Amino acid sequence: MAPDADAGKLRRADPFAPLTSEWLGVGEGHEIYVESVGCERGLPAVYLHGGPGSGCQPDHRRLFDPERFHAVLFDQRGSGRSRPKGNREANTLSHLIADMELIREKFGFERWMLVGGSWGATLALAYAQAHPERVSGIGLRATFLGTYREIETAFCQTLPRFYPDLSADFLGLLPDEERRQPLQSYWRRILDPDPAIHGPAARAWHDTERILSEHMAARTRLDPASLNANGTLPATPFMEAHYFDNDCFMRPDQLVEEAARLGGIPGIIVQGRYDLLCPPATSHALSSRWPDAEIRIVEGAGHTLYDPGVRNAVMHSIADLAAKIERASVTS
């Protein structure tokens, strides 16, 4: 993983260019894409992408001050650039936590800061509760606790309340007999091997979720023609269906019930006021069990990192957490 001369030149031109990048074999046929940015003597941190199933983007590197952090970004099993893409075999929350430990040990970090939003927040909390001694701080955006109740609220209650026409489009893709349990019906269709079944369902799920994620959505209806179009399918619905249909491989309310394991770990939660997927009540439910966490509300924002004010709030929270960690290391 030693940086080569060409990489060094690139970093001088772009301080956010990767220090290292590789595909790391983690077993069961999976190779996950891992890169690091910043400076090797910087504060260790890891960025956890959302979905599940999306992947890290170049802009995620820019959340970390390259002169202050040694940050690791990786694409989770089956996601992004990891191989085989879309593979759901041996792909559970426990596998992802074990992969994080393998990455941490490979970089020689004793402890690291966790940063993640939405599903990335779920993974951060699950990892921290499994390995609290390895965590120096937690920066979250849009708390998702991985429960069926949260998904049901978003798609079966919030969706028809705020977007009744979109809700009708979403349910209209299902036969009448499947509308009594729409979430399970969608997940079953998305995971069906027949492209004629999983294609329209995956596109409808993806587009509906995207509209719910944006405070000022560019469009508010599904396009029937695009649901049956040829071309590349979005990746996240398949991994989401796999995880959601299995309760994210957790016990009900596991992350709240075990929040006491986060005691002593400083946390900052950035929360959009009008987040329809992960509303403020969820962050407050977590913080009521985790007194070391501070919630920072971004007014006029929804779920995504790129709603107005959210990205800046996340960057400030990362910097403020780093200051807390640095002060704690001086006094300990």
C-alpha positions as CSV (number, residue, x, y, z in Angstrom):
1,M,0.0,0.0,0.0
2,A,3.0,2.3,-0.2
3,P,2.3,5.4,-2.4
4,D,4.3,5.5,-5.6
5,A,6.0,8.5,-7.2
6,D,3.1,9.2,-9.6
7,A,0.6,9.2,-6.7
8,G,2.9,11.7,-4.8
9,K,2.9,14.1,-7.8
10,L,-0.9,13.8,-8.0
11,R,-1.3,14.6,-4.3
12,R,0.9,17.7,-4.7
13,A,-1.5,18.9,-7.4
14,D,-4.6,17.7,-5.5
15,P,-4.3,17.4,-1.7
16,F,-7.4,15.2,-1.7
17,A,-5.9,12.6,-4.1
18,P,-5.6,9.2,-2.5
19,L,-2.5,8.3,-0.5
20,T,-3.2,4.6,-1.2
21,S,-5.8,2.6,-3.0
22,E,-6.3,-1.2,-3.4
23,W,-8.7,-4.0,-3.5
24,L,-8.5,-5.8,-0.2
25,G,-9.5,-9.5,0.0
26,V,-11.8,-10.1,3.0
27,G,-12.8,-13.7,2.4
28,E,-15.9,-15.5,1.0
29,G,-14.9,-14.3,-2.5
30,H,-15.2,-10.6,-1.7
31,E,-12.6,-7.9,-2.5
32,I,-13.4,-4.5,-1.1
33,Y,-12.1,-1.2,-2.6
34,V,-10.1,0.8,0.0
35,E,-8.4,4.1,-0.3
36,S,-6.8,6.5,2.2
37,V,-6.4,10.3,2.0
38,G,-4.7,13.1,4.0
39,C,-1.5,12.7,5.9
40,E,-0.2,9.5,7.4
41,R,0.5,11.1,10.8
42,G,-3.0,12.6,10.9
43,L,-6.0,11.7,13.1
44,P,-7.3,8.3,12.0
45,A,-10.8,8.4,10.6
46,V,-13.1,6.2,8.4
47,Y,-15.9,7.3,6.1
48,L,-18.9,4.9,5.8
49,H,-21.1,5.4,2.8
50,G,-24.9,5.0,2.7
51,G,-27.4,2.8,0.9
52,P,-26.6,0.1,1.7
53,G,-25.2,-0.5,-1.7
54,S,-24.0,2.9,-2.9
55,G,-20.3,3.5,-2.5
56,C,-17.8,6.3,-1.7
57,Q,-17.5,9.3,-4.0
58,P,-14.5,11.5,-4.7
59,D,-16.2,14.4,-2.9
60,H,-16.4,12.4,0.3
61,R,-12.6,12.7,0.6
62,R,-13.1,16.5,0.8
63,L,-15.0,16.2,4.1
64,F,-11.6,15.7,5.8
65,D,-8.9,18.3,6.2
66,P,-5.9,16.7,4.5
67,E,-3.5,18.3,6.8
68,R,-5.3,17.1,9.9
69,F,-6.7,13.6,9.1
70,H,-5.5,10.2,7.9
71,A,-8.9,9.1,6.5
72,V,-9.9,5.8,5.0
73,L,-12.8,5.4,2.6
74,F,-14.0,2.0,1.4
75,D,-16.8,0.5,-0.6
76,Q,-18.7,-2.1,1.4
77,R,-19.1,-5.6,0.1
78,G,-20.9,-5.7,-3.2
79,S,-21.0,-1.9,-3.5
80,G,-19.2,0.7,-5.5
81,R,-15.9,-0.5,-6.9
82,S,-15.8,-3.6,-4.6
83,R,-15.9,-7.0,-6.3
84,P,-18.0,-8.9,-7.3
85,K,-20.3,-5.9,-7.7
86,G,-23.7,-6.6,-6.3
87,N,-22.7,-9.8,-4.6
88,R,-25.1,-10.4,-1.6
89,E,-23.6,-13.8,-0.5
90,A,-21.7,-13.5,2.8
91,N,-22.9,-9.9,3.0
92,T,-24.4,-9.1,6.4
93,L,-23.8,-6.4,9.0
94,S,-21.5,-8.7,10.9
95,H,-19.4,-9.1,7.8
96,L,-19.1,-5.4,7.3
97,I,-18.1,-4.9,10.9
98,A,-15.4,-7.6,10.5
99,D,-14.2,-5.9,7.3
100,M,-13.8,-2.6,9.2
101,E,-11.7,-4.3,11.8
102,L,-9.5,-5.8,9.1
103,I,-9.0,-2.4,7.6
104,R,-8.2,-0.8,10.9
105,E,-5.6,-3.4,11.7
106,K,-4.1,-3.1,8.2
107,F,-3.6,0.7,8.7
108,G,-2.3,0.2,12.2
109,F,-4.9,2.4,13.8
110,E,-5.4,1.8,17.5
111,R,-8.6,4.0,17.5
112,W,-10.4,5.9,14.7
113,M,-13.2,8.4,14.2
114,L,-16.3,7.0,12.5
115,V,-18.2,9.3,10.0
116,G,-21.3,8.1,8.2
117,G,-24.8,9.2,7.2
118,S,-28.1,7.3,6.8
119,W,-27.0,3.6,6.4
120,G,-23.5,4.8,7.1
121,A,-24.8,6.0,10.5
122,T,-26.3,2.5,11.1
123,L,-23.0,0.8,10.4
124,A,-21.0,3.3,12.5
125,L,-23.3,2.7,15.5
126,A,-23.2,-1.1,15.1
127,Y,-19.4,-1.1,14.8
128,A,-19.0,1.3,17.8
129,Q,-21.2,-0.9,19.9
130,A,-19.3,-4.0,18.9
131,H,-15.9,-2.3,19.4
132,P,-16.3,0.8,21.6
133,E,-12.6,0.6,22.6
134,R,-11.6,1.2,19.0
135,V,-13.6,4.4,18.5
136,S,-12.4,7.9,19.3
137,G,-15.5,9.8,18.1
138,I,-18.6,9.4,16.0
139,G,-19.9,11.9,13.4
140,L,-23.4,11.0,12.1
141,R,-25.7,12.5,9.5
142,A,-29.4,11.5,9.3
143,T,-29.6,8.8,11.9
144,F,-31.0,5.5,10.6
145,L,-31.3,2.7,13.2
146,G,-31.9,-0.1,10.7
147,T,-35.4,-0.9,11.9
148,Y,-38.4,-2.1,9.9
149,R,-40.5,0.6,11.7
150,E,-38.4,3.4,10.2
151,I,-38.8,2.1,6.6
152,E,-42.5,1.5,7.1
153,T,-43.0,5.0,8.4
154,A,-41.2,6.5,5.5
155,F,-42.8,4.6,2.7
156,C,-46.3,3.8,4.1
157,Q,-47.0,6.9,6.2
158,T,-44.8,9.8,5.3
159,L,-44.9,9.1,1.6
160,P,-48.7,9.3,1.2
161,R,-48.9,12.2,3.6
162,F,-46.4,14.5,1.7
163,Y,-46.6,13.0,-1.8
164,P,-50.0,11.4,-2.3
165,D,-49.7,11.2,-6.1
166,L,-46.2,9.7,-5.8
167,S,-47.6,7.2,-3.3
168,A,-50.3,6.2,-5.8
169,D,-47.6,5.7,-8.4
170,F,-45.5,3.7,-6.0
171,L,-48.4,1.4,-5.0
172,G,-49.7,1.3,-8.6
173,L,-46.8,-0.8,-9.7
174,L,-48.0,-3.6,-7.5
175,P,-51.0,-5.9,-8.2
176,D,-53.9,-5.4,-5.8
177,E,-53.1,-8.5,-3.7
178,E,-49.5,-7.3,-3.1
179,R,-50.5,-3.8,-1.8
180,R,-51.4,-5.1,1.7
181,Q,-47.7,-5.5,2.4
182,P,-46.0,-3.2,-0.1
183,L,-42.5,-3.2,1.4
184,Q,-42.2,-7.0,1.4
185,S,-43.7,-7.1,-2.1
186,Y,-41.2,-4.6,-3.4
187,W,-38.3,-6.4,-1.8
188,R,-39.5,-9.7,-3.2
189,R,-39.8,-8.3,-6.7
190,I,-36.4,-6.5,-6.5
191,L,-34.7,-9.7,-5.6
192,D,-36.5,-11.8,-8.2
193,P,-34.1,-13.0,-10.9
194,D,-36.4,-12.1,-13.8
195,P,-35.4,-8.7,-15.2
196,A,-39.0,-8.1,-16.2
197,I,-39.9,-8.2,-12.6
198,H,-37.0,-6.7,-10.8
199,G,-36.2,-3.9,-13.3
200,P,-39.4,-1.8,-12.8
201,A,-39.5,-2.5,-9.1
202,A,-35.8,-1.4,-8.6
203,R,-36.3,1.8,-10.6
204,A,-39.6,2.7,-8.8
205,W,-38.0,2.1,-5.4
206,H,-34.9,4.1,-6.2
207,D,-36.8,7.0,-7.7
208,T,-39.3,7.2,-4.8
209,E,-36.5,7.0,-2.2
210,R,-34.6,9.8,-4.0
211,I,-37.7,12.1,-4.0
212,L,-38.2,11.5,-0.3
213,S,-34.5,12.3,0.3
214,E,-34.5,15.8,-1.2
215,H,-36.1,18.8,0.5
216,M,-36.7,20.4,-2.8
217,A,-37.2,17.4,-5.2
218,A,-36.7,18.1,-8.9
219,R,-39.7,15.9,-9.6
220,T,-42.5,14.4,-7.6
221,R,-43.9,11.6,-9.7
222,L,-42.7,8.4,-11.2
223,D,-42.2,8.3,-14.9
224,P,-44.0,5.1,-16.1
225,A,-41.9,5.0,-19.3
226,S,-38.6,5.1,-17.5
227,L,-39.6,2.2,-15.2
228,N,-39.5,-0.2,-18.1
229,A,-36.6,1.3,-20.0
230,N,-33.5,-0.6,-21.0
231,G,-30.1,0.3,-19.6
232,T,-28.2,0.1,-16.3
233,L,-30.3,-0.4,-13.2
234,P,-29.5,1.5,-10.0
235,A,-27.5,-0.7,-7.6
236,T,-28.8,0.4,-4.2
237,P,-32.3,-1.1,-4.4
238,F,-30.9,-4.7,-4.6
239,M,-28.6,-4.3,-1.6
240,E,-31.3,-2.4,0.3
241,A,-33.9,-5.2,-0.4
242,H,-31.4,-7.8,0.8
243,Y,-30.6,-5.9,4.1
244,F,-34.1,-4.6,4.8
245,D,-35.8,-8.0,4.2
246,N,-33.4,-9.4,6.8
247,D,-34.0,-6.6,9.4
248,C,-30.5,-5.3,8.6
249,F,-29.3,-8.5,10.4
250,M,-30.0,-7.0,13.8
251,R,-32.4,-7.6,16.6
252,P,-35.4,-5.1,16.8
253,D,-34.2,-1.8,18.3
254,Q,-30.7,-3.2,18.9
255,L,-28.9,0.1,18.3
256,V,-31.0,2.0,20.8
257,E,-31.0,-0.8,23.4
258,E,-27.3,-1.0,23.3
259,A,-26.6,2.7,23.1
260,A,-25.1,2.6,26.6
261,R,-22.1,0.9,25.1
262,L,-21.3,4.3,23.5
263,G,-20.8,6.0,26.8
264,G,-17.7,8.1,26.9
265,I,-17.5,8.4,23.1
266,P,-18.1,11.9,21.9
267,G,-20.6,12.3,19.1
268,I,-22.2,14.9,16.8
269,I,-25.3,14.2,14.8
270,V,-26.1,16.5,11.9
271,Q,-29.9,16.3,11.3
272,G,-32.0,17.9,8.5
273,R,-35.1,19.5,10.0
274,Y,-37.3,18.1,7.2
275,D,-35.7,14.7,6.6
276,L,-38.5,12.5,5.5
277,L,-36.5,9.3,5.6
278,C,-34.6,9.7,8.9
279,P,-36.6,12.4,10.8
280,P,-35.3,14.3,13.8
281,A,-37.2,12.1,16.3
282,T,-34.8,9.2,15.4
283,S,-31.7,11.2,16.3
284,H,-33.4,12.3,19.5
285,A,-34.3,8.8,20.5
286,L,-30.7,7.8,20.1
287,S,-29.3,10.8,21.9
288,S,-31.6,10.2,24.9
289,R,-29.6,7.0,25.5
290,W,-26.2,8.5,24.5
291,P,-25.6,11.6,26.5
292,D,-22.2,12.2,24.9
293,A,-23.9,13.0,21.6
294,E,-24.9,16.5,20.4
295,I,-27.6,17.1,17.8
296,R,-27.1,19.9,15.3
297,I,-30.2,20.7,13.3
298,V,-29.9,22.1,9.8
299,E,-33.0,24.2,9.1
300,G,-34.5,24.0,5.6
301,A,-32.8,20.7,4.8
302,G,-33.9,17.2,4.2
303,H,-32.0,13.9,4.0
304,T,-29.2,14.2,1.5
305,L,-25.6,15.4,2.1
306,Y,-26.1,18.0,-0.6
307,D,-29.3,19.7,0.7
308,P,-28.4,23.4,1.6
309,G,-26.2,23.6,4.6
310,V,-25.8,19.9,5.3
311,R,-22.4,19.4,3.8
312,N,-20.9,22.4,5.6
313,A,-22.5,21.2,8.9
314,V,-21.0,17.8,8.4
315,M,-17.5,19.3,7.8
316,H,-17.8,21.5,10.9
317,S,-18.9,18.5,13.0
318,I,-15.9,16.5,11.8
319,A,-13.5,19.3,12.7
320,D,-15.2,19.9,16.0
321,L,-15.0,16.2,16.9
322,A,-11.3,16.2,16.0
323,A,-10.7,19.0,18.4
324,K,-12.5,17.1,21.2
325,I,-10.5,14.0,20.5
326,E,-7.2,16.0,20.4
327,R,-8.0,17.7,23.7
328,A,-8.9,14.4,25.3
329,S,-5.6,12.9,24.2
330,V,-3.7,15.7,25.8
331,T,-5.4,15.4,29.1
332,S,-5.4,11.6,29.3
